[in-house]
Amino acid sequence: MGHSNRLYNAAQRRTLRRLDPIWKFMYIERGIHIFLALFWLAFMIIGRVLIQTEKQTIVFIAYSCLISFYLLQTILTQIFEERHWLRIGARRLYALHNEVQPLRLTVKNPPPVPMKLPFVVSLDWNRPVVIPLTICFCLLVVLLITAPFWPIMRLDNHSPGSLVVFVLLFIITILILALFFQAFFARQSIEVCETGIKTRYHGRAFSISWQDAQVSGRYLAGRYLMGRQTFELSNEQVIVRWSYVDALSKLLLKAMSSEADDLKYNRRVEQVNLLVAEHSHLPQVGLDNITTFRFTPEVRQRLQELYPS
């Protein structure tokens, strides 16, 4: 276990997953991907049975290639993300017991520090956008259910256009559903007070006091490590996270703050980071920038206590 790129054994991986709440979200995401994969495959099998013309066969082949690419991308994404979060856990543990060089951050035009505490920032549903999009989604679902009864959608007219229209409507419906899923878990709230920080992240509430915090971390979290910037305060037992919001989630979510200002959500998160640095007195560490390290004998003993082989 002397190198950051060596993953833990099975018992140690289970312990890492139990300590980090992100893994519960990962399991939910994996279950949804499995369900969608089975759904796409079933739809592909049904489409193969209904094909009657050569032109429809060409459309079916193109659809099959798209589904195959989606399944391969999903499998690779899951593998990369699981390995990424295991490494983040290893590097967090290393930072807990070793001195790590902090990040050198320069913020252009830093936002004003909030005048008083508690300072609250939240990101929740933007109802003027969510309600019309929900109605549109419901109409698409109804249209797909009743599609066999529409003349243009009947497959017995030997027209490849019917299959193309149905596939496009189906894909649009799935994309809207995926957007809702992403926005649902992107909702969050952050409260910075005199004693510590409380967050609601991925649907779960976490808190840590300033005196109990040991590591202030920063890293990318998301698909192929190209996701939104994420921040945390942690110790050996508690991990409190918050993050920037990505462009897609902004379509459905609205930012609010306890202070009357017109700053965007990511700028408000920068205000949170300034308050965290001021009250925790911890330098921010790039947990995805620690490339190579070796554990001291003291840390190895602590590892053995936490993660028995």
TASULMO-V667665 format. One record per helix or strand of 2 or more residues. SS is the DSSP state (H for helix, E for strand). FROM is the first residue (numbers start at 1). LEN is the number of residues. If there is no record, write none. Layout:
BEGIN
SS|FROM|LEN  SS|FROM|LEN
END
This chain:
BEGIN
H|10|10  H|22|29  H|54|44  E|119|7  H|127|19  H|147|3  H|151|3  H|155|3  H|160|27  E|188|5  E|196|6  E|204|6  E|215|7  H|223|3  E|228|7  E|239|5  H|247|4  E|253|5  H|265|16  E|284|3  H|297|10
END
